[in-house]
Amino acid sequence: MPPPPARPLSLPAVYGHDVVAQAFATALGEALGHAEERIDGLDAVLDPWRAPPAFLDWLIRITGARVEPGWTELQRRKAVDLAPRLAAYRGTRYGLLLEAQEIHGWAPPALVVVDPGKVFGDGDPAPPAGRMLTVTLNTTGTPARNQDQEQDEDEDPEQEQRALESSLARLVRAHCPAHIPFTVAVTGPGGS
């Protein structure tokens, strides 16, 4: 790659005829040119939709995005993009539903959150005894797999249901306060 053209630093008019000051400004401009180019291109590295795949893991770490092994590149990019909003709404019904819809493609009415103990309510310190958060995913009429993942033709429906329940449980665990009990269920074709 050819070096960038020399961009001498601007000097006050009093140094306009000083050859040494002009040479120094030119040398300094050449030295800083590479750094300025990198800084100018930094937005392309920090944008989750334009960043090269090699930078994606770094973006995940610095944003605190929640990702799981096996997620597609598109899901990982969505997770980085959602990280600031999810940080603001972590532990809320809205945060759970937002991540479910944006990352997994699960949205109401297929995803139902029953909250009799007011887990996500205002001012309630804990749910009454025996009450718990229940999250149900109904796969009837919707693709059972995530919209971003391919489905194997010979995959066992019970195994697929267990995988969906496990994914749903990890999602709820990420958004439900640690002291609150919860259950998840997947219903629909091949489900209960």
N, C-alpha and C positions, 0 to 999 in steps of 0.2 A: 504494500500500500504506500503510495507516495506521500511524503510529508505534506501537511496542510500548508497553504501559502502563509508566509510570514504576516502576522498582523501586529504591527508595532503598537505599543501602548500609547494612548493619547498623552501628550505632554503639554504643559502650559506653554504659551507663546514665547515666553522668555527663553525656553530651551530650543526654540525652532532652528537656530543656527549652530547649536552645540553638537558637533559630530560625535563626541563620546556619549553624550546623553541619548542621541538618536540611535547609535549602535546598541547601547545597553537596552533601550526600549524595544528594539527589534529582536534582540536575543531573548529577552524576557517574553515577548509575544510568541516567539517560536516555541519556547519551553512550555508555556501555558496553553498553547493551541490544542495539544492532545488532551489535556485535562478538560478543557472547555468542550471539546467534541464529545467526550464521554459523559459529561454532565448534561449536555444537550440531549443525548440519547437515553438518559436515565429513565425517563417516563415510559419508554418502551419496555424496560426491564421490570418496572414496578406495576405495570398494568397487567392484571391477571389474564386478560384476553389477548394481549400482544406479546407477552413474555415468552421467550424460548422455553421449550420443555425442560431444559437443563436447569432453569431458574425456578421452576415450579415448587420443588421441595423447599428451597430457601424461602420463597414467598409464604408457603404454608407455615413454616417455623416462625417467621417474623410477624405474621398476622394472627397466629394462634388459631388458624382454621382447623375445624374438626374434620378429619378425613379418616377413611378406613382402608385397610388393605383390599386390593381388588377393585377399587373405584377406577372408573375410566378417567382419562385426562380431562374430558369435559366436566365430569362431576367434581374433580379436584379444582378446576378453574372456577366453577360455580361456588365451591366452598370458600375459596380465597376471596371471591367477589362479595360473598355474603358475610364474611367474618366480622366486619365492623357492626353491621346491623344485628347479627346474632349475639355479639358481645353485649349490645345494649339491651337485648330482650332475652338473654339466657335465663332460664328458670320460669319463663312465662308460657302461657298457652299460645300466644302469638308467635313466639320464637320456635316452639315445637312445630306448629302448623306451617310456618314459613320454611323451615328447613325441610320438612316432609314434602312440601310441594315443589320447592325449587330444586332440591337434590334428587329426590326419589320419584317425583311425579305423583305423589299421593296427596289428594286434596279432598276436602269435604264435598259431597256427602260420603265418599268412599272411606274417608278416615274420620272416625268419631272419637272424640275425647269426652269421657264421662267423668265429671269431677265432683262427686257428691260431698267430699270433704273440703271443698274449696281450696285445693292445693294451690291453685293459681289465683285465689281470691285476695282481696285487699284486707289487711288487718287480722286475718285468722292465723294464729300462731301454729296450730297443728290440726289435722283432721280429727274428728271424733273416732273413738276406738272402733275397730272393725271396718272403717271406711278406707277406701283406697282409690287411687286414680286408675281408670280403666281406659285403655286405648285399643280400638278395634279397627282393623283394616279389612274392608270388604272388597274382594278382587273380582266380584261378578261384573261382567261387562267392561272390565278394564284389563289391560295386560297385566298378568301377575308379576312379571319382571319389571324392573326399572326401564323406563323408556330409552335409556342410554346403553343398555346392555342387551346382548344378543341371547336368544333362548335356544337351548339345545333341544332337538327334536325328541331324543330318547331320555330326557330328564324325568326322574320319578316325581310325581305330584306331591307325595308326602315329603320328599327331600326338599322340594321347592318351597313347600309351606313352612318347613322348619327353618329354612334359610331366610324366608321373609319374616317369620316371627323373631328370629335372632337379630335381623337388621332393625326391625321395629323396636325391639327391646333396647338395643344400643342407642337408638335415636331418643327414646323416652328417657333412658338413664342419663343421657347428656343434658336433658332439659329439666328433669324432675329433681327437686331438692333431695339431697342424699338421705334424709331421715323419713321420707315419705314412701310408703309402699305403693307398688303399682303392678298391674297385670297387663299383658298384651294378648291379643287374639287376632288370628287371620281367618276370615271366613270367605266363602265363595267356592268356585270350582275346586274340588279336591280338598276343601277346607272343612271346618266343622259347621 
